Amino acid sequence: MMAESMTNEAVREAWTTLAQEVRTGVLLTMRQGKPFGSHVPYVLGENWTRAYLHLSQLALHTQHLRQDPQVSLFLSEPDHSEKNPLALRRINLQGTAAILAPDAPTYAQMKERYLARFPKSAMTFGFADFSLWELQLQDAHLVLGFGQAYQATAHSPELWIHQQPERNK
C-alpha cells in the first residue's frame, strides 16, 4: 500500500517545524575526494535554499570548504528508543558554500538571526578567525516517514515532488 502524497503546504510546514526543532545539523564537506561530516549549528534563510553557519578558519570543515565549496547539510529529528529510526523526519540539503562578507546586504540580518538562536556565540563574532558562511542550496531531499519522501530544487523551492517507488515491469 502506497502512502498518499501530502500537499506542498503540509510539506513546507513539516520541514519548517523540523528546522525549528533541530538547531544543529551535520555539515558534509569534501576531504580529499571523500565526504567528511561535522556537527554544526545553523540558521536558515527565508526558505531552505539558504543556510548560515558561523565557522572558525581553524576547523577542518572550513579548510575543506576553502578547497571545494560543495556541501551538504543534513538535519534529522533526534532518535529515541520508542521511535523507529528508519521513520525519523530528516532533510538533506545540497549546494555550495561561500563566506558572507560583512558588507553584504544580508549579513546584519543573518548575524542577528544567528545570535537570536545561539546567544552564546556572540563572543565568537569578535574573533578574527570566525566567518559567517552562506550555504547556497540547490537540492532538497526530505523524508517525513515511510512512503513520505519528497524532493525540491532551488528553482521551485515550494514545489515538493513526492517520490514514487519504481515498479517492476
Backbone hydrogen bonds in HBPLUS format (Angstrom, degrees):
<---DONOR---> <-ACCEPTOR-->    atom                        ^
c    i                          cat <-CA-CA->   ^        H-A-AA   ^      H-
h    n   atom  resd res      DA  || num        DHA   H-A  angle D-A-AA Bond
n    s   type  num  typ     dist DA aas  dist angle  dist       angle   num
A0011-VAL N   A0007-THR O   2.97 MM   4  6.28 157.4  2.02 153.8 160.4     1
A0012-ARG N   A0008-ASN O   2.87 MM   4  6.05 162.6  1.90 149.1 154.1     2
A0013-GLU N   A0009-GLU O   2.96 MM   4  6.16 159.1  2.00 146.4 152.0     3
A0014-ALA N   A0010-ALA O   2.97 MM   4  6.15 150.1  2.06 140.8 149.1     4
A0015-TRP N   A0011-VAL O   2.97 MM   4  6.31 164.9  1.99 161.4 163.0     5
A0016-THR N   A0012-ARG O   2.96 MM   4  5.99 156.6  2.01 147.8 155.2     6
A0017-THR N   A0013-GLU O   2.96 MM   4  6.03 157.3  2.02 143.3 149.2     7
A0018-LEU N   A0014-ALA O   3.04 MM   4  6.23 160.7  2.08 145.5 150.9     8
A0019-ALA N   A0015-TRP O   2.92 MM   4  6.11 162.1  1.95 148.1 152.3     9
A0020-GLN N   A0016-THR O   2.99 MM   4  6.21 141.8  2.13 142.9 153.3    10
A0021-GLU N   A0017-THR O   2.94 MM   4  6.13 154.6  2.00 152.4 159.1    11
A0022-VAL N   A0018-LEU O   2.96 MM   4  6.01 155.9  2.02 155.2 161.0    12
A0042-TYR N   A0023-ARG O   3.39 MM  19  6.47 151.8  2.48 158.0 157.4    13
A0025-GLY N   A0040-VAL O   2.80 MM  15  5.50 158.5  1.85 158.4 161.8    14
A0040-VAL N   A0025-GLY O   2.84 MM  15  5.50 166.0  1.86 158.5 163.3    15
A0026-VAL N   A0074-PHE O   2.84 MM  48  5.03 164.7  1.86 147.4 151.1    16
A0074-PHE N   A0026-VAL O   2.85 MM  48  5.03 166.2  1.87 143.8 148.4    17
A0027-LEU N   A0038-SER O   2.67 MM  11  5.10 159.5  1.71 160.7 161.7    18
A0038-SER N   A0027-LEU O   2.86 MM  11  5.10 143.3  1.99 137.6 149.6    19
A0028-LEU N   A0072-SER O   2.74 MM  44  4.97 172.9  1.74 157.4 158.6    20
A0072-SER N   A0028-LEU O   3.04 MM  44  4.97 141.3  2.19 137.5 144.9    21
A0029-THR N   A0036-PHE O   2.89 MM   7  5.22 159.4  1.93 150.8 152.9    22
A0036-PHE N   A0029-THR O   2.80 MM   7  5.22 142.2  1.94 152.5 157.0    23
A0031-ARG N   A0034-LYS O   2.71 MM   3  5.16 175.1  1.71 156.9 157.9    24
A0034-LYS N   A0031-ARG O   3.01 MM   3  5.16 157.4  2.07 107.1 114.5    25
A0043-VAL N   A0052-TYR O   3.09 MM   9  5.27 143.1  2.23 138.9 149.2    26
A0052-TYR N   A0043-VAL O   2.72 MM   9  5.27 154.3  1.78 158.6 166.3    27
A0045-GLY N   A0050-ARG O   2.78 MM   5  4.95 159.3  1.82 136.8 133.7    28
A0137-LEU N   A0049-THR O   2.83 MM  88  4.57 152.3  1.90 134.5 138.1    29
A0051-ALA N   A0135-LEU O   3.17 MM  84  5.01 148.2  2.27 130.7 138.9    30
A0135-LEU N   A0051-ALA O   2.71 MM  84  5.01 174.8  1.71 157.9 159.1    31
A0053-LEU N   A0133-TRP O   3.03 MM  80  5.16 154.5  2.10 138.3 146.4    32
A0133-TRP N   A0053-LEU O   2.70 MM  80  5.16 173.5  1.71 165.7 167.9    33
A0055-LEU N   A0131-SER O   2.89 MM  76  5.53 148.5  1.99 168.6 162.2    34
A0131-SER N   A0055-LEU O   2.88 MM  76  5.53 154.1  1.94 150.9 157.5    35
A0059-ALA N   A0056-SER O   3.21 MM   3  5.51 153.8  2.28 106.7 113.6    36
A0057-GLN N   A0129-ASP O   2.65 MM  72  5.29 151.1  1.73 153.1 163.2    37
A0062-THR N   A0059-ALA O   3.15 MM   3  5.38 124.9  2.47 101.4 114.6    38
A0063-GLN N   A0059-ALA O   3.15 MM   4  6.53 158.3  2.20 151.7 157.8    39
A0064-HIS N   A0060-LEU O   2.89 MM   4  6.21 151.9  1.97 153.5 161.9    40
A0065-LEU N   A0061-HIS O   2.97 MM   4  6.22 155.0  2.04 142.6 148.9    41
A0066-ARG N   A0062-THR O   3.05 MM   4  6.34 147.3  2.16 147.2 155.4    42
A0067-GLN N   A0064-HIS O   2.98 MM   3  5.20 133.1  2.21 101.4 114.5    43
A0068-ASP N   A0064-HIS O   2.80 MM   4  6.03 153.6  1.87 155.9 164.8    44
A0097-ALA N   A0069-PRO O   2.88 MM  28  5.05 134.1  2.09 126.7 141.1    45
A0071-VAL N   A0095-GLY O   2.92 MM  24  5.48 156.9  1.98 144.4 141.9    46
A0095-GLY N   A0071-VAL O   2.98 MM  24  5.48 163.5  2.01 152.6 153.6    47
A0073-LEU N   A0093-LEU O   2.77 MM  20  5.11 154.0  1.84 145.1 154.2    48
A0093-LEU N   A0073-LEU O   2.88 MM  20  5.11 168.4  1.90 145.0 149.0    49
A0075-LEU N   A0091-ILE O   2.92 MM  16  5.34 166.0  1.94 159.7 163.8    50
A0091-ILE N   A0075-LEU O   2.87 MM  16  5.34 155.6  1.93 149.0 155.6    51
A0077-GLU N   A0089-ARG O   2.94 MM  12  5.65 164.1  1.97 165.8 166.5    52
A0083-LYS N   A0080-HIS O   2.96 MM   3  5.39 163.3  1.99 118.1 123.6    53
A0087-ALA N   A0084-ASN O   2.91 MM   3  5.45 158.6  1.95 120.3 127.3    54
A0090-ARG N   A0143-VAL O   2.88 MM  53  5.29 156.4  1.93 151.2 157.1    55
A0143-VAL N   A0090-ARG O   2.78 MM  53  5.29 170.5  1.79 162.1 164.6    56
A0092-ASN N   A0141-HIS O   2.84 MM  49  5.15 157.2  1.89 144.2 151.7    57
A0141-HIS N   A0092-ASN O   2.93 MM  49  5.15 146.7  2.04 141.3 151.7    58
A0094-GLN N   A0139-ASP O   2.93 MM  45  5.24 160.8  1.97 149.2 153.6    59
A0138-GLN N   A0094-GLN O   2.67 MM  44  5.90 151.4  1.75 148.3 155.3    60
A0139-ASP N   A0094-GLN O   3.18 MM  45  5.24 163.8  2.20 145.0 148.7    61
A0096-THR N   A0136-GLN O   3.09 MM  40  5.35 158.1  2.14 134.0 136.7    62
A0136-GLN N   A0096-THR O   2.73 MM  40  5.35 157.2  1.78 165.1 171.1    63
A0098-ALA N   A0134-GLU O   3.05 MM  36  5.51 148.2  2.16 141.8 151.6    64
A0134-GLU N   A0098-ALA O   2.79 MM  36  5.51 171.0  1.79 170.4 167.9    65
A0100-LEU N   A0132-LEU O   2.72 MM  32  5.56 173.3  1.73 156.9 157.9    66
A0104-ALA N   A0101-ALA O   2.87 MM   3  5.25 166.4  1.89 122.0 124.6    67
A0107-TYR N   A0104-ALA O   3.14 MM   3  5.32 157.3  2.19 111.0 118.0    68
A0110-MET N   A0106-THR O   2.99 MM   4  6.12 165.2  2.01 160.8 165.2    69
A0111-LYS N   A0107-TYR O   2.83 MM   4  6.00 158.3  1.88 158.8 165.3    70
A0112-GLU N   A0108-ALA O   2.98 MM   4  6.11 159.8  2.02 145.4 150.9    71
A0113-ARG N   A0109-GLN O   2.96 MM   4  6.21 156.4  2.01 146.1 152.6    72
A0114-TYR N   A0110-MET O   2.86 MM   4  5.97 153.9  1.93 143.4 150.9    73
A0115-LEU N   A0111-LYS O   2.87 MM   4  6.09 164.6  1.90 153.1 157.0    74
A0116-ALA N   A0112-GLU O   2.91 MM   4  6.08 144.9  2.03 142.0 152.0    75
A0117-ARG N   A0113-ARG O   3.11 MM   4  6.32 148.2  2.22 141.1 148.4    76
A0118-PHE N   A0114-TYR O   2.75 MM   4  5.90 149.8  1.84 149.8 160.0    77
A0121-SER N   A0118-PHE O   2.95 MM   3  5.67 166.0  1.97 125.7 130.0    78
A0122-ALA N   A0119-PRO O   3.26 MM   3  5.82 165.6  2.28 118.9 120.0    79
A0124-THR N   A0121-SER O   2.98 MM   3  5.43 125.2  2.29 108.7 122.0    80
A0125-PHE N   A0122-ALA O   3.17 MM   3  5.49 142.6  2.32 105.0 115.2    81
A0126-GLY N   A0123-MET O   3.05 MM   3  5.64 158.1  2.10 114.2 121.1    82
A0127-PHE N   A0124-THR O   3.07 MM   3  5.06 157.1  2.13 101.5 108.7    83
A0130-PHE N   A0127-PHE O   3.35 MM   3  5.76 169.1  2.36 113.6 116.0    84
A0154-ALA N   A0138-GLN O   2.77 MM  16  4.71 141.3  1.92 137.6 137.0    85
A0140-ALA N   A0152-ALA O   2.93 MM  12  5.19 155.2  1.99 155.2 151.6    86
A0152-ALA N   A0140-ALA O   3.07 MM  12  5.19 151.2  2.16 139.1 142.5    87
A0142-LEU N   A0150-TYR O   2.80 MM   8  5.08 165.0  1.83 151.9 156.7    88
A0150-TYR N   A0142-LEU O   2.73 MM   8  5.08 159.0  1.77 152.0 159.1    89
A0144-LEU N   A0148-GLN O   2.81 MM   4  5.26 167.7  1.82 154.2 158.4    90
A0148-GLN N   A0145-GLY O   3.06 MM   3  5.24 158.2  2.11 131.2 128.5    91
A0163-GLN N   A0149-ALA O   2.80 MM  14  5.52 175.0  1.81 150.7 152.3    92
A0151-GLN N   A0161-ILE O   2.90 MM  10  5.15 147.6  2.01 133.5 143.5    93
A0161-ILE N   A0151-GLN O   2.77 MM  10  5.15 170.0  1.78 157.5 156.2    94
A0156-SER N   A0153-THR O   3.12 MM   3  5.63 140.3  2.29 111.4 120.1    95
A0159-LEU N   A0156-SER O   3.00 MM   3  5.48 164.6  2.02 121.1 126.1    96
